[in-house]
């Protein structure tokens, strides 16, 4: 059974009542899965009031109590992963194994925050005068508003929720209307784990209307957004005009540098596996590959062969390794990327076209001899299309990798310690992966620089955006 969709406000699941609804579609079959209710202004006001009321109590709870609830959520997540994952496949499209894996892995975020929230410490500063006591304490910032995307609907939402709740904040989440089942499932997990009413609220609606209403509310003190650069800049500007704290995890255009001395077969297969995961709809997906000239032909041969072996189909089919794009508009966009590159002299080595007439399927696509001014080299494709080009020197590769305003993830392959050192220092990105993919773990920070945003989720940095620092000085 597909998830019963609804709002979650003040500990109550809400649906019907004459609210506006929208169809939720299966991107593999175009069938209607369910009806998603939109929050009215009254619903948003109720969620804001509930979050504010709950904050006055939740902020004073023991870290041990918060920890126990988060740990229970981790346990329930593992128990329900298969059912939640199946619904993610239905409304988002990714293969079932990927969807279940997303949910299961996210149990670690609940576990890790359950432990780390018990270690939000202040400090004592030695005074200059006898009789003075100087303290630094960390206090929860207040009610938070989070806006989460459709590509990893469970992962992106739970990261924000556990950080906010672990810090002692309360939170209102507006998830992705196109793939809502995971966020509703999250509300059930926290509800069943015993989270007090009002600490977590889930609302739906027209994205810009809901985000502007919540950000304008004086109740909301912190905004966390994961999504596109243009929308992120608009929300950050609005929040900045109101002096509200933000965490922004925005788009990227992740470069891959493959040096001549790299293990070419291993690197080609690894990059292909990561690139076409979730049909390339991953903010940290490799999206432009620079290969040293002597290694170019061999790398491309192996990379194309790996791409051509990928079985594309409905995510519920166990044989599927890449599902559909989440939206029909993404299929059109992929065609535009390929068409622009072809017009500029690029060669389509494999793929390059839609698959079938039903569903949003596009073939894994590899482009060669792509000039740096092609759209696919300057704008994030966010789909199963990737260009491969050559470089003469490592200095050239770094300059071309850093030429864009993005700075989220980056990758490099080399067996040289010198090259690894130069690359790790030289790449302008919030995350650098050398010879493997090691991001997005609960204990490591996740975030970008430049147009890719600011602030980190995960790692010990995860609570920084949800806490105020207060200095207390007292003389006896």
Secondary structure, DSSP 8 states (H G I E B T S, - for coil): ------EEETTEEE--TT--EEEEE-TTT--EEEEEE---HHHHHHHHHHHHHHHHHHTTS-HHHHHHHHHHHHHHHHHHHHHHHHHHHHHH---HHHHHHHHHHHHHHHHHHHHHGGG---EEE--SSTTEEEEEEEEE--EEEEE--STTHHHHHHHHHHHHHHHT-EEEEE--GGG-HHHHHHHHHHHHTT--TTSEEEE-S-HHHHHHHHHHSTTEEEEEEES-HHHHHHHHHHHHHTT-EEEEE----EEEEE-TTS-HHHHHHHHHHHHTGGGG--TT-EEEEEEEHHHHHHHHHHHHHHHHT--BS-TTSTT-SB---SSHHHHHHHHHHHHHHHHTT-EEEE--SB-SSSSS-B--EEEES--TTSHHHHS---SSEEEEEEESSHHHHHHHHTSSS--SEEEEE-S-HHHHHHHHHH--SSEEEESS-----TTS-B---GGGEE--BSSGGGGGGGEEEEEEEEE-
